[in-house]
Amino acid sequence: MLRIGVRLLGQRVYCQHCGGGFRATDEALENVEAIRVIEHLQEDRIETLLELAAESISDSLKCEQPLEEDTTHKVV
């Protein structure tokens, strides 16, 4: 593991020994951002599923209403 100053995070840095370059990152910060993205996607999916369920229930109730009315009529 290599220690890099916070001020260098996100910047391209180079090894003083071999000259190899890389972008300075912090895995902990990357994981937090990934979790936020996943949570946002999950929230969007949950909202979509709730909307679809509400529409399905509404459609189902519309289809059942005439049947309920027919069964409440008395046969003379």
Buried (B, 14 or more C-beta within 10 A) or exposed (E): EEEEEEEEEEEEBEEEEEEEEEEBEEEEEEEEEEEEEEEEEEEEEEEEEEEEEEEEEEEEEEEEEEEEEEEEEEEE
